[in-house]
Amino acid sequence: MQEMLVEIDGTQIRLAPGAQIRSPENRLLVPSAVPTGALVKYTLDKGGLLQRVWLLTDEEAARPDKRRD
């Protein structure tokens, strides 16, 4: 079985079991359906695996990230 990997900021990260990728419309996506260069927010599990990914709308991407202030 091939591991499921995605690339974020040039780094490959393995998807956690049960990981979810959500479109801006909140639909589930398979990793191959994520457009190259899409802006996302994501969370990692305790083991460093990618657990949740949200593709951002243009409006969401334009907002400052309060956690980085």
Secondary structure, DSSP 8 states (H G I E B T S, - for coil): ----EEEETTEEEEEEEEEEEE-TTS-B--GGGS-TT--EEEEE-TTS-EEEEEE--HHHHHS--GGG-
